[in-house]
């Protein structure tokens, strides 16, 4: 499992990339807050409409993201995230816009040229792909989604769709809140393995979301997994963080594209 993904330039945007997915030629990225049109608490590449930013600026940021992948804005697919365990076929969704009414926390597709994205500001963006890149998925995984088993469901959906065993899939866990900054209640901690938590200075559990995600992906059968090692709460110059900044802040995203078929 890799630690500390390095930042890269993607047509003017600063993103983090998974070395594992890069080795297999999978088009993807974990965006940062840099390179967009928003200002104030949303500065600058805010990709979320729901926290008070101007809609035209968010739309411009999303268009900028699509352009960095050589795609039109209509290629982007996102859902209304609800911290659940539902996944949807992105090919059945309309292009992402302000009024997306489909409630889910994961998307998958084999439709080439669609840009699948999940928005985060401390939760984990998890990207999955078949080794040939023909099938991909993007998953929003906070503690509720992890507890509900959304990652195992995403692995099963991609394995079924690609007709390949889970062991042939790839997974990359993007930036999220780190264990040192993620104090939770004893009730929340009780739903996760003791190996993925420890007691903090205030006597409350500190949960390692990334370790939970990696463990669940491996238990679902995926052997090739890497994780970013980046903390959204600690790295304010790179990331938005709901826990650090409150509800009036932006959203970065994990995005992935199914390979075009030739």
ChimeraX attribute file (.defattr): number of C-alpha atoms within 10 A of each C-alpha:
attribute: neighborCount
match mode: 1-to-1
recipient: residues
	/A:1	12
	/A:2	14
	/A:3	11
	/A:4	16
	/A:5	19
	/A:6	13
	/A:7	17
	/A:8	14
	/A:9	11
	/A:10	16
	/A:11	14
	/A:12	13
	/A:13	19
	/A:14	19
	/A:15	24
	/A:16	24
	/A:17	24
	/A:18	26
	/A:19	16
	/A:20	18
	/A:21	25
	/A:22	12
	/A:23	9
	/A:24	14
	/A:25	13
	/A:26	23
	/A:27	17
	/A:28	25
	/A:29	26
	/A:30	28
	/A:31	30
	/A:32	25
	/A:33	24
	/A:34	19
	/A:35	19
	/A:36	22
	/A:37	19
	/A:38	23
	/A:39	14
	/A:40	10
	/A:41	15
	/A:42	24
	/A:43	17
	/A:44	21
	/A:45	30
	/A:46	34
	/A:47	29
	/A:48	26
	/A:49	18
	/A:50	16
	/A:51	13
	/A:52	13
	/A:53	21
	/A:54	16
	/A:55	16
	/A:56	12
	/A:57	20
	/A:58	25
	/A:59	20
	/A:60	18
	/A:61	22
	/A:62	24
	/A:63	18
	/A:64	22
	/A:65	28
	/A:66	19
	/A:67	15
	/A:68	15
	/A:69	18
	/A:70	12
	/A:71	17
	/A:72	17
	/A:73	21
	/A:74	15
	/A:75	19
	/A:76	25
	/A:77	24
	/A:78	25
	/A:79	26
	/A:80	18
	/A:81	20
	/A:82	14
	/A:83	20
	/A:84	21
	/A:85	24
	/A:86	19
	/A:87	22
	/A:88	19
	/A:89	15
	/A:90	24
	/A:91	16
	/A:92	9
	/A:93	16
	/A:94	15
	/A:95	17
	/A:96	20
	/A:97	19
	/A:98	12
	/A:99	9
	/A:100	15
	/A:101	11
	/A:102	14
	/A:103	17
	/A:104	19
	/A:105	26
	/A:106	33
	/A:107	26
	/A:108	29
	/A:109	26
	/A:110	24
	/A:111	18
	/A:112	17
	/A:113	19
	/A:114	27
	/A:115	30
	/A:116	29
	/A:117	32
	/A:118	30
	/A:119	27
	/A:120	29
	/A:121	26
	/A:122	25
	/A:123	24
	/A:124	27
	/A:125	27
	/A:126	31
	/A:127	31
	/A:128	27
	/A:129	29
	/A:130	27
	/A:131	18
	/A:132	16
	/A:133	24
	/A:134	18
	/A:135	22
	/A:136	35
	/A:137	31
	/A:138	32
	/A:139	30
	/A:140	29
	/A:141	30
	/A:142	24
	/A:143	22
	/A:144	16
	/A:145	21
	/A:146	22
	/A:147	17
	/A:148	17
	/A:149	18
	/A:150	25
	/A:151	26
	/A:152	20
	/A:153	16
	/A:154	28
	/A:155	25
	/A:156	17
	/A:157	20
	/A:158	23
	/A:159	20
	/A:160	12
	/A:161	15
	/A:162	22
	/A:163	11
	/A:164	14
	/A:165	15
	/A:166	23
	/A:167	15
	/A:168	17
	/A:169	24
	/A:170	25
	/A:171	26
	/A:172	29
	/A:173	29
	/A:174	29
	/A:175	31
	/A:176	30
	/A:177	28
	/A:178	22
	/A:179	19
	/A:180	17
	/A:181	17
	/A:182	20
	/A:183	22
	/A:184	16
	/A:185	11
	/A:186	11
	/A:187	9
	/A:188	14
	/A:189	20
	/A:190	12
	/A:191	13
	/A:192	17
	/A:193	13
	/A:194	11
	/A:195	11
	/A:196	17
	/A:197	22
	/A:198	17
	/A:199	12
	/A:200	16
	/A:201	10
	/A:202	8
	/A:203	9
	/A:204	15
	/A:205	22
	/A:206	23
	/A:207	29
	/A:208	24
	/A:209	25
	/A:210	29
	/A:211	18
	/A:212	19
	/A:213	26
	/A:214	23
	/A:215	16
	/A:216	19
	/A:217	25
	/A:218	17
	/A:219	12
	/A:220	18
	/A:221	17
	/A:222	21
	/A:223	16
	/A:224	18
	/A:225	22
	/A:226	22
	/A:227	24
	/A:228	22
	/A:229	19
	/A:230	22
	/A:231	23
	/A:232	28
	/A:233	24
	/A:234	17
	/A:235	12
	/A:236	13
	/A:237	11
	/A:238	20
	/A:239	27
	/A:240	31
	/A:241	26
	/A:242	19
	/A:243	15
	/A:244	16
	/A:245	14
	/A:246	11
	/A:247	13
	/A:248	15
	/A:249	22
	/A:250	32
	/A:251	25
	/A:252	28
	/A:253	29
	/A:254	28
	/A:255	29
	/A:256	29
	/A:257	30
	/A:258	25
	/A:259	19
	/A:260	12
	/A:261	10
	/A:262	3
